[in-house]
Amino acid sequence: MLDATPKEIYDRKALTINPAKTCQPVGAMYAALGVHNCLPHSHGSQGCCSFHRTILSRTYKEPAMASTSSFTEGASVFGGGSNIKTAVTNIWKLYDPDIIAVHTTCLSETIGDDLPTYINEMDIPEGKYVIHTNTPSYVGSHVTGFSNMVKGFINYLAKNNKTKNGKINVIPGFVSPADMREIKKILKAMDIPYIILPDTSGVLDAPTTGKFEMYPKGGTTIADIIDTGNSDMTIALGKVASEDPAVALEKKCKVPFKTLNAPIGIDATDNFVFELAKITGKQIPESLEEERGQLVDLMIDSYQYFNGKKVAIAGDPDLVISLTEFVISLGMIPKYVITGTPGEEFVRKVNAILAKAGIEGSKVKALGDLFDMHQWIKNESVDLIIGNSYCKYIAREENIPHVRFGFPIIDRYGHYYCPDFGYAGSIRLVEKISNAILDKIERECSEEDFEAVR
């Protein structure tokens, strides 16, 4: 297949090779972990739950706590109602969460388990909650699962009591705890009251204290989720991961929403900050202006290493759209851009960004895989690859610098403390990209030539 033409690879539909995504329940579990004192529950086999916990724990180097209905052959035939009712009873006794967030797996979706009925038949202690969402793994991706779980929290909990709270809701998308911290930093700097849903900061980047905490201090509280229905506005950061929950909240509680691109790079971050100022009437503080100036200065300082360089980008759609715009502002050419999540709007948006910049001949694909990208690179190489840990195999084989970005990153440490969002995160991205390019230059040329390049 590596000798196939690009058209033959692009038309391949019956098989995915090295997918640029993972399954819905991973995103649902991640979203649930961003709610305080919440225990995610996987309604399916034990093996499914183990995989989903493993990929999150390997990425964030923290235990991803979750329970499972532990389907056996009997549940596969007769349904998992008995399993989940027994599981929930045990969970209250053993782990005592404030809320259990149930998501489905392929098996429970295929047999058609009726979760709303099961939940109505449960004995739920006073002041406790059980919510659910449907996340069949054979549809969408982890980004879709994240969106569905956030929508589930809103559908079950959000209320409008007719009294505005003066807050802004922010749905951040499937991003790292560091990115959620960066969003909160910007909101606090602008003195804007907010509710962020979900919020994995303080959960999947919690400090070591010498004492195990089943439920760390972080996460959006149930009271705040209920109160989202009284907010002035919702900002959804990314259409795929965040817009559906915002739509659900508008329908249920009449809270208007605005969908913005994920704040990666100077343009998208400007739009986020300016929109906050416009909605709230707050001034943009000097601290953010200083960060923006530092980013511009760094972009100018390093421009000679980026200008005309071709880059291949793979990842989640909301993040890749903003990243594509950002690398163009650095002077680079996005040659290949893919996401494993389905949705032709991704293709339209990326192509519009490329057309605005006057870039022709690039390949853009939704529901693509890393084999697509590898084949394109085989036919015409690039100077840099930006994508998750699995892109390293392409980078290694083709001797191309690789910048790790997105989810999952399982072979590096500390990234969950360092944002990609905001001006500060964009500074870090420029540093990573420039250093990757310079490292290759240094490896492949003499010391005298390298000093000349510098």
C-alpha positions in Angstrom: 0.0 0.0 0.0 2.9 2.4 0.5 3.3 2.5 -3.3 -0.3 3.5 -3.9 -1.1 6.8 -5.3 -2.4 9.6 -3.1 -5.8 9.3 -4.7 -6.0 5.6 -4.0 -5.2 6.2 -0.3 -7.6 9.1 -0.1 -10.5 6.9 -1.5 -9.8 4.1 1.0 -13.0 3.7 3.1 -13.2 0.1 4.3 -10.2 0.2 6.6 -8.5 2.5 9.1 -4.8 2.1 9.6 -3.2 3.8 12.6 -6.2 6.0 13.5 -5.7 9.6 14.5 -8.4 9.3 17.2 -9.6 7.0 20.0 -13.1 6.0 21.0 -16.0 8.1 22.5 -15.9 6.7 26.1 -12.3 8.0 26.6 -13.6 11.6 26.0 -16.7 10.9 28.2 -14.5 9.6 31.0 -12.2 12.6 30.8 -15.1 15.1 30.9 -16.6 13.3 34.0 -13.2 13.5 35.8 -13.5 17.3 35.4 -16.5 17.3 37.8 -15.8 17.5 41.5 -16.4 14.3 43.5 -17.6 12.6 40.4 -17.0 8.9 39.6 -17.1 8.0 35.9 -18.9 4.7 35.2 -18.3 2.6 32.1 -21.5 0.6 31.2 -19.9 -2.3 29.4 -17.1 -4.8 29.8 -14.3 -4.5 32.3 -11.7 -4.5 29.5 -13.2 -1.4 27.9 -13.0 0.5 31.1 -9.4 -0.6 31.7 -8.3 0.6 28.3 -10.0 4.0 28.7 -8.4 4.5 32.2 -5.0 3.4 30.9 -4.8 5.9 28.0 -5.8 8.7 30.3 -3.4 7.6 33.1 -0.5 7.2 30.6 -1.2 10.7 29.2 -1.6 12.6 32.5 0.5 10.4 34.8 -2.3 10.3 37.3 -4.8 7.6 38.3 -8.0 8.0 36.2 -10.6 6.7 38.7 -13.6 5.0 37.2 -15.9 2.0 37.7 -17.5 -0.5 35.4 -20.6 -2.6 35.0 -18.4 -5.6 34.2 -20.5 -7.2 31.5 -20.2 -11.0 31.1 -21.8 -13.3 28.6 -25.1 -13.1 30.5 -25.3 -9.4 30.4 -24.5 -9.4 26.7 -27.6 -11.6 26.1 -30.1 -10.4 28.7 -29.0 -6.8 29.1 -26.9 -5.0 31.7 -29.7 -3.6 33.9 -28.8 -5.9 36.8 -25.1 -5.1 36.5 -25.4 -1.4 36.6 -27.9 -1.4 39.5 -25.7 -3.6 41.6 -22.6 -1.5 40.6 -24.2 1.8 41.6 -25.3 0.3 45.0 -21.7 -0.8 45.6 -20.3 2.5 44.5 -22.3 4.5 47.0 -21.2 2.1 49.8 -17.5 1.9 48.8 -16.5 5.1 47.1 -19.3 7.6 48.1 -19.1 10.1 45.2 -21.5 13.0 44.9 -22.4 12.0 41.4 -21.9 9.0 39.1 -21.5 9.8 35.4 -22.5 6.8 33.3 -21.3 6.4 29.7 -22.0 3.5 27.4 -19.7 1.3 25.3 -20.1 -0.5 22.0 -21.6 -3.6 23.7 -24.3 -1.9 25.7 -25.2 0.3 22.7 -25.5 -2.7 20.4 -27.8 -4.6 22.7 -29.9 -1.4 23.3 -29.7 -1.0 27.1 -32.3 1.5 28.4 -30.2 3.6 30.7 -32.9 6.3 31.6 -35.2 3.5 32.8 -32.4 1.8 34.8 -31.5 5.1 36.5 -35.2 5.8 37.4 -35.3 2.4 39.1 -32.2 3.0 41.2 -32.1 3.8 44.9 -30.2 7.1 44.8 -29.4 8.6 48.2 -30.7 12.1 48.9 -28.3 14.8 47.5 -26.6 12.4 45.2 -27.0 12.2 41.4 -26.7 9.6 38.6 -26.5 11.0 35.0 -25.7 9.3 31.7 -24.8 9.8 28.1 -24.6 7.5 25.1 -21.1 7.0 23.6 -21.0 4.2 21.0 -17.4 3.7 20.1 -18.2 3.0 16.5 -19.4 6.5 15.9 -17.4 9.7 16.2 -14.3 9.9 18.4 -13.1 10.8 21.9 -13.9 14.4 21.0 -17.5 13.4 20.3 -17.6 11.5 23.6 -16.4 14.5 25.5 -19.1 16.6 24.0 -21.8 14.1 24.7 -20.8 13.8 28.4 -20.8 17.6 28.9 -24.2 17.7 27.3 -25.3 15.0 29.6 -24.3 17.0 32.7 -26.3 20.0 31.3 -29.3 18.0 30.4 -29.6 16.4 33.9 -28.4 19.3 36.1 -28.6 22.8 34.6 -31.5 24.9 35.9 -32.7 28.5 35.2 -34.2 30.0 38.4 -34.9 33.3 36.6 -32.1 35.2 38.5 -28.9 36.0 36.5 -25.6 35.2 38.3 -23.5 37.6 36.2 -21.2 34.8 35.1 -19.8 33.6 31.8 -19.8 29.8 31.1 -16.8 28.4 29.3 -16.8 25.0 27.7 -13.1 24.5 27.0 -13.2 21.4 24.8 -11.0 18.2 25.1 -7.8 20.0 26.2 -5.3 19.4 29.0 -5.6 20.6 32.6 -2.9 23.2 31.8 -5.1 24.7 29.1 -8.1 24.9 31.5 -5.8 26.7 34.0 -4.8 29.1 31.2 -8.4 29.9 30.4 -9.1 30.5 34.1 -6.0 32.7 34.3 -7.3 34.9 31.5 -10.7 35.2 33.0 -9.3 36.1 36.4 -6.9 38.6 34.8 -10.0 40.3 33.2 -11.9 40.1 36.5 -14.7 38.1 34.9 -16.9 35.8 37.0 -17.0 32.4 35.3 -18.1 28.7 35.4 -15.8 26.4 33.4 -17.3 23.0 32.5 -15.6 20.6 32.8 -12.4 21.5 34.7 -9.8 18.7 35.0 -7.2 21.1 36.6 -6.6 20.1 40.1 -7.7 16.5 39.3 -5.4 15.2 36.6 -2.5 17.5 37.5 -3.0 17.3 41.3 0.1 17.7 43.5 1.6 14.8 45.5 0.9 15.5 49.2 1.7 12.1 50.6 -2.0 11.3 51.1 -4.2 9.5 48.5 -7.3 11.5 47.5 -10.0 9.5 45.7 -11.5 12.8 44.6 -9.0 15.6 44.4 -9.9 19.2 45.1 -10.3 20.3 41.5 -13.3 19.9 39.2 -16.5 21.8 38.5 -18.9 21.6 41.4 -22.4 20.3 41.0 -23.7 23.6 42.3 -21.8 25.4 39.5 -23.2 23.0 36.9 -26.7 23.7 38.1 -26.0 27.4 38.1 -24.8 27.4 34.4 -28.5 27.9 33.6 -28.4 31.3 35.2 -25.3 32.7 33.4 -25.2 35.6 31.0 -23.5 33.8 28.1 -21.7 30.6 27.2 -18.5 30.6 25.2 -17.9 27.3 23.4 -14.2 26.9 22.5 -14.3 24.7 19.4 -17.4 23.6 17.4 -16.9 19.9 17.6 -16.1 19.4 21.3 -18.1 22.3 22.8 -20.9 23.6 20.7 -23.5 20.9 21.2 -23.5 21.3 25.0 -23.8 25.1 24.5 -26.8 24.5 22.2 -28.4 22.2 24.8 -28.0 24.8 27.5 -29.5 27.5 25.3 -32.5 25.3 24.6 -33.0 24.2 28.2 -32.2 27.5 30.1 -32.2 30.2 27.4 -28.5 31.0 27.9 -27.1 32.4 24.6 -23.8 31.1 23.3 -20.9 32.1 21.1 -18.7 29.5 19.4 -15.0 30.5 19.0 -12.0 28.8 17.7 -9.7 27.2 20.4 -7.4 30.0 21.6 -4.2 28.7 20.1 -2.0 31.2 18.3 -2.2 35.0 18.2 -5.4 35.3 16.0 -7.5 32.9 17.9 -6.4 34.1 21.3 -7.0 37.7 20.2 -10.6 36.7 19.2 -11.2 35.0 22.6 -9.9 38.0 24.6 -11.7 40.6 22.5 -14.9 38.6 22.7 -14.7 38.5 26.5 -14.1 42.2 26.6 -17.0 42.8 24.2 -19.5 40.6 26.2 -18.5 41.8 29.7 -17.4 45.4 29.0 -14.1 44.6 30.9 -10.8 46.1 30.0 -8.0 43.9 28.7 -5.3 44.0 31.4 -1.7 45.0 31.0 -0.6 41.5 31.9 -2.3 40.0 28.8 -1.0 42.8 26.6 2.5 42.1 27.8 2.2 38.4 27.1 0.9 39.2 23.6 3.8 41.5 23.0 6.3 38.8 24.1 4.6 36.3 21.7 4.9 38.8 18.8 8.6 39.4 19.7 9.3 35.7 19.7 7.6 35.2 16.4 9.7 37.9 14.8 12.9 36.7 16.4 12.5 33.1 15.1 10.8 33.9 11.7 13.8 32.9 9.6 13.5 29.3 10.8 9.9 29.0 9.9 9.5 30.9 6.6 8.5 28.5 3.8 8.8 25.4 5.9 6.3 22.7 5.1 4.4 21.0 8.0 2.1 18.0 8.5 -0.5 18.4 11.3 -2.6 15.7 12.8 -5.0 15.8 15.8 -8.4 16.8 17.1 -10.4 19.1 14.8 -10.9 22.1 17.0 -7.2 22.3 18.0 -5.9 21.5 14.5 -8.0 24.4 13.0 -6.4 26.9 15.3 -3.0 25.4 15.0 -3.1 25.6 11.2 -3.9 29.3 11.4 -1.1 29.8 13.8 1.7 28.0 11.8 0.7 30.1 8.8 1.2 33.3 10.9 4.7 31.9 11.6 5.4 31.7 7.9 5.0 28.0 7.6 3.0 26.0 4.9 0.5 23.4 6.3 1.1 20.8 3.6 -1.0 18.0 5.1 -3.8 18.5 7.7 -5.8 15.6 9.1 -8.2 14.7 11.9 -9.5 11.3 12.8 -12.9 12.8 13.9 -15.5 12.8 11.2 -17.0 16.1 9.9 -16.6 17.8 6.6 -16.9 21.2 8.2 -13.3 20.7 9.4 -12.2 20.3 5.7 -14.1 23.5 4.8 -12.7 25.5 7.6 -9.1 24.5 7.0 -9.4 25.0 3.3 -10.8 28.5 3.9 -7.8 29.3 6.1 -5.4 28.0 3.5 -7.1 29.9 0.7 -7.0 33.2 2.7 -3.3 32.7 3.1 -2.9 32.0 -0.7 -1.6 28.5 0.0 -2.3 25.9 -2.7 -1.7 22.2 -3.1 -2.2 21.2 0.5 -4.2 18.0 1.4 -6.9 18.2 4.1 -8.9 15.2 5.4 -11.5 14.5 8.1 -11.9 10.9 9.3 -8.3 10.4 8.1 -5.6 8.3 9.7 -1.9 8.4 10.2 -1.4 6.0 7.3 -2.9 8.7 5.0 -0.4 11.2 6.3 2.5 8.8 6.0 1.7 8.0 2.4 1.5 11.7 1.5 4.8 12.3 3.2 6.3 9.4 1.2 5.2 11.1 -2.0 6.3 14.6 -1.0 8.1 15.2 2.3 7.7 17.9 4.9 10.1 19.8 7.2 8.1 19.2 10.4 5.3 16.9 11.9 3.0 18.2 14.6 0.8 15.6 16.3 0.4 13.1 19.1 2.8 10.4 20.3 1.9 8.0 17.5 3.3 10.4 14.9 6.8 9.6 16.1 6.9 6.4 14.0 6.5 8.4 10.8 9.0 11.1 12.0 11.5 8.4 12.9 11.2 6.5 9.6 11.3 9.7 7.5 13.9 11.6 9.6 11.6 14.5 10.2 11.4 16.6 13.4 8.3 15.9 15.5 6.6 18.3 17.9 4.2 16.5 20.2 0.8 18.1 20.4 -2.7 17.1 21.3 -4.0 13.8 22.7 -2.6 11.3 23.6 1.0 12.2 24.6 2.1 9.1 26.4 5.9 9.2 26.0 6.7 12.5 27.5 6.4 14.1 31.0 5.3 17.5 32.2 3.2 18.5 29.2 0.1 18.4 31.3 1.5 21.3 33.3 2.3 23.5 30.3 -0.5 25.0 28.2 -0.9 25.4 24.5 -3.8 27.8 25.0 -3.5 31.6 25.2 -0.5 33.8 24.5 1.6 31.9 27.1 0.8 28.6 25.5 1.6 29.9 22.0 5.0 31.1 23.3 5.6 27.6 24.4 4.5 26.2 21.0 6.9 28.6 19.1 9.7 27.4 21.4 9.0 23.7 20.8 8.7 24.2 17.0 11.8 26.3 16.7 13.9 24.0 18.9 12.8 20.9 16.9 13.9 22.5 13.6 17.2 23.8 15.1 17.9 20.4 16.6 17.8 18.8 13.2 19.9 21.6 11.7 22.5 21.1 14.4 22.6 17.3 13.9 23.0 17.5 10.2 25.5 20.3 9.6 29.0 21.1 10.8 29.6 23.2 13.8 30.8 26.1 11.6 27.7 25.9 9.4 25.4 25.7 12.5 27.0 28.8 14.0 26.4 30.6 10.7 22.8 29.5 10.6 22.3 30.8 14.2 
